[in-house]
């Protein structure tokens, strides 16, 4: 599912880049972002769970990837390629926004299938147990993976329509950051991640950072 999400994300990036008249080098940026994202996602997840299992076992586990680590790693790798190809970062990031949302949603379906990143125990009719999950649980829990995936698809549709309507690149990417960050911040309260400060998790603070960056883009004029 991660591979499928990457392929769909790069395909959407290519389509949006052509619509905006950006060069084909944008696809290289997308591929670099995928590779950097995979590395960043695994490294941050491993750092968050350091001490729970041997380091090698964490790095090679069948699940365990942090979206914010992937986002940071992907953006860093992508920016490097943008600088090399002399592309305008905000134009490329705006073109990538729908693909980022869809790729993230598909990845969350993968989390659901592997039993990773689920939520707290629940008695709701759609609660799911993951007896072979990471970690295993026989108690039905909130399928927070799907709680995140479904709105992300809606967000991708919104971003695509905004771009088709000629919305400025800065606003498109700002909206993406604010909504994706707000969505994760809210869902994080249902998840079982370790609280690190003020009752919040690492993902909470990363989500706040994303929302702040998005708000800054939306507040700029010109």
C-alpha positions in Angstrom: 0.0 0.0 0.0 2.9 2.3 0.6 4.2 1.6 -2.9 0.8 2.1 -4.4 0.4 5.4 -2.5 3.8 6.5 -3.8 2.9 5.6 -7.4 -0.5 7.4 -7.3 1.1 10.4 -5.6 3.8 10.8 -8.2 1.2 10.3 -11.0 -1.0 13.1 -9.6 2.1 15.3 -9.2 3.0 14.8 -12.8 -0.6 15.6 -13.9 -0.7 18.8 -11.8 2.7 19.8 -12.8 1.8 19.6 -16.5 -1.4 21.6 -15.8 0.8 24.3 -14.2 3.3 24.3 -17.0 6.1 23.0 -14.8 9.0 21.0 -16.4 9.2 17.2 -16.4 12.0 17.5 -13.8 9.2 17.8 -11.2 8.8 14.0 -11.5 12.3 13.5 -10.3 11.5 15.7 -7.3 8.5 13.4 -6.6 10.6 10.3 -6.7 13.3 11.9 -4.5 10.5 12.8 -2.1 9.2 9.3 -2.0 12.7 7.9 -1.1 13.4 10.6 1.4 10.0 10.1 2.9 10.4 6.4 3.4 13.7 6.9 5.1 12.4 9.7 7.3 9.2 7.8 8.2 11.1 4.8 9.4 13.8 6.8 11.3 11.4 8.9 13.2 9.2 5.9 14.1 12.3 4.0 15.3 13.4 7.0 17.4 10.0 7.2 19.0 10.1 3.5 19.9 13.8 3.3 20.8 14.3 1.0 23.8 11.2 -1.1 23.3 12.9 -3.6 21.0 16.5 -4.0 19.5 17.3 -1.2 17.0 17.7 -3.6 14.1 14.3 -5.2 14.8 12.6 -1.8 14.8 14.3 -0.8 11.5 13.2 -4.0 9.8 9.7 -4.4 11.3 6.9 -5.0 8.8 5.1 -1.9 10.0 6.0 1.2 11.9 6.3 4.4 9.9 5.8 7.9 11.1 3.9 10.2 8.7 5.5 13.3 10.0 9.0 11.8 9.7 8.1 10.8 6.1 6.8 14.3 5.4 9.9 16.0 6.7 12.2 13.5 4.9 10.3 13.9 1.7 10.3 17.7 1.8 14.0 17.8 2.6 14.9 15.5 -0.3 12.5 17.2 -2.7 13.9 20.6 -1.8 17.4 19.4 -2.6 16.2 18.3 -6.1 14.2 21.6 -6.6 17.3 23.6 -5.8 19.4 21.6 -8.2 16.8 21.9 -11.0 16.2 25.6 -10.2 12.4 25.0 -9.6 10.2 27.3 -7.6 9.5 25.3 -4.4 6.1 26.7 -3.6 4.8 25.9 -7.2 6.1 22.3 -6.9 4.7 21.8 -3.4 1.3 23.1 -4.4 1.3 20.8 -7.4 2.3 17.9 -5.1 -0.4 18.7 -2.4 -3.2 16.5 -3.9 -0.8 13.6 -4.4 0.5 14.0 -0.9 -3.0 13.8 0.5 -4.0 10.7 -1.6 -0.7 9.0 -1.0 -1.1 9.6 2.7 -4.6 8.2 2.6 -3.5 5.0 0.8 -0.7 4.6 3.3 -3.2 4.8 6.1 -5.2 1.9 4.5 -1.9 0.0 4.7 -1.6 0.8 8.4 -5.1 -0.6 8.8 -4.2 -3.8 7.0 -1.1 -4.4 9.0 -2.7 -3.4 12.3 -0.5 -0.4 13.0 -1.4 3.1 14.4 -4.8 2.1 15.8 -6.7 3.9 18.5 -8.0 3.4 22.0 -10.5 0.6 23.0 -14.0 1.3 21.7 -17.4 -0.3 21.8 -18.6 1.3 18.6 -20.0 -1.1 16.0 -17.1 -0.4 13.6 -14.3 -1.0 16.2 -11.7 -3.5 15.1 -9.4 -5.9 17.0 -5.9 -6.5 15.6 -4.7 -9.8 17.1 -1.6 -9.7 14.8 -1.2 -6.0 14.9 1.7 -3.8 16.0 1.3 -4.3 18.9 -1.3 -7.1 18.9 -4.7 -6.4 20.6 -7.7 -8.7 21.0 -9.7 -5.7 22.3 -11.7 -3.8 19.6 -10.3 -0.3 19.1 -10.9 2.8 17.1 -9.7 2.3 13.5 -8.0 5.6 13.5 -6.2 4.7 10.3 -9.5 4.9 8.4 -10.6 8.0 10.4 -7.7 9.7 8.8 -7.7 8.1 5.3 -11.3 9.1 4.4 -11.0 12.9 5.1 -7.6 12.9 3.3 -9.3 11.7 0.1 -11.9 14.6 0.5 -9.0 17.0 1.1 -7.3 15.8 -2.1 -10.5 16.5 -4.1 -10.7 19.9 -2.6 -7.1 20.8 -3.4 -7.5 19.6 -7.0 -10.6 21.8 -7.5 -8.8 24.8 -5.9 -5.9 24.4 -8.4 -8.3 24.0 -11.3 -10.0 27.2 -10.2 -6.7 29.1 -10.3 -6.1 29.4 -6.6 -2.6 30.8 -5.9 0.0 28.1 -5.1 0.8 29.5 -1.7 -2.9 29.3 -0.6 -3.2 25.7 -1.9 -0.2 24.4 0.0 -1.2 26.5 3.1 -4.7 24.9 3.1 -3.2 21.5 2.8 -0.9 22.0 5.8 -3.6 23.5 8.0 -6.3 20.8 7.2 -3.9 17.8 7.3 -2.3 19.1 10.5 -5.7 19.8 12.2 -7.0 16.3 11.1 -4.0 14.6 12.6 -4.0 16.7 15.8 -7.6 15.7 16.5 -7.2 12.0 15.7 -4.1 11.8 17.8 -6.3 12.1 20.9 -7.9 8.8 20.0 -4.6 7.0 19.5 -2.4 5.3 22.0 0.9 7.0 21.3 3.1 8.0 24.2 2.5 11.4 25.7 5.7 13.4 25.9 4.7 16.9 27.2 1.5 18.5 28.5 -0.4 15.4 27.6 0.5 15.7 24.0 2.4 13.3 21.7 5.3 14.0 19.2 2.7 13.9 16.4 0.6 16.6 18.2 3.5 19.0 18.2 4.4 18.1 14.6 0.8 18.8 13.6 0.9 22.1 15.4 4.0 23.0 13.4 2.3 22.0 10.2 -0.7 24.2 11.0 1.5 27.1 11.9 3.4 26.9 8.7 0.2 26.7 6.7 -1.3 29.6 8.6 1.9 31.6 7.8 1.5 30.9 4.1 -2.2 31.8 4.1 -1.5 35.1 6.0 1.1 36.3 3.5 0.1 38.9 0.9 1.2 39.3 -2.6 
